[in-house]
């Protein structure tokens, strides 16, 4: 499976009968999957089904989906209510004769309420169902486009993460080969510290001093930390190759990288090893930040 990002955008539009629809989907990072739909009034019944469709296509991310609907002018029928018009004309003529007023023009009567009846064609059930089906299909199209964009960005992130892992592996190898880690270097440093203490003129128990030297030597040994860093790099590379929804696993590994690097810095017995540890911390932090975008 390919690696996917959690950020993306998609917009699709279409028509169904008198209805025009447009979907706009935006996706950003999230701990889980949170789909928020904005539907026009009267279309809320589609929400449960749309969320199920989204959950089958996506694993993580905060997704905002907005549906815009427009409807073309419906067919309009106009009818003259002749019964009302005749009754009005009869009354008007009678009044005009009584008042000796000029005759009333017909067009002035047509504006009276009830004379002209205007009606719009009602939306049929079949038309509504067809429009709903088109809107659902449009949502699926938008999800496909959104997924494609997330995969495209995921591929780019995979390259960046691989480069960071290469850097971590390189620095881990440099720490492994650092001369300060060699047993003779550790013994020389301990001997120097012991000579410094002895030069103070204080008296020390030889056995106790030997035990403390062994403890100090074990404290500066970073063998376990380096082994775990190597194992973590191998595990992270396997996850990148596997793809799919591995973001949470990679985030856990990023925390483990940080833990081992901090221990390495705290155990470092030489400034050169400390420098490697600090550079490692920078790469691990870059790795962790990029992992936050992975699904």
C-alpha angles and dihedrals in degrees: 000000000000124000114253134200122220095227124083148122135221137174128186133169141183146145138253117188108305092347126094118193137187129187124201118187127187124183129191137168119300140162091237137358115295116173116188117189128198108198130174118254112282094026099077091107090076093063101089093050093046091052091052090052090050093049090056092053101039136042104187141010141079106271124192114194120187124190120200119192130191128180126205118232108285122233111279126206122199123200132177112225096223095186091057092043093052092048091050093047092049091052093044093050092049093050091045091053092049092050096037088235126158116266118272118245116243095233090059089059094050091070092061116111113266096018095092116040118198120189134177124219110254121236110256124224092244091053092051093048091050090051092050091049090051092050091051091048089049090053090053089050090052091050090052091052091045091050091050091054092047090051091049091052090043090058090054091048090050090059092050093048092048089053091051091050090050088054093048091049091049093051092044089055090048090053090048091054096041110127091223089070095060115110092236091053091050091048092049092050092048091047090052091051091048092050089051091053093046091051089063088071094237119141118242133187106244095215093048090047090052092051092050090050091054091049091050091049091053091049093057094046109109096179094117094046092052092047091051092048089054091049092048092051090052092048093049092050090051090052092050089051091048093050123182123100097343098132096108093048091050090049089054090050090050088057090050091049089053093048094052092044092052090051091048091054093047092050096044110125095189136048091236091058090046089054090054090049093052092049088050090053090055093052092045091053091050089049091050093050093052092046089062088072096054119102 
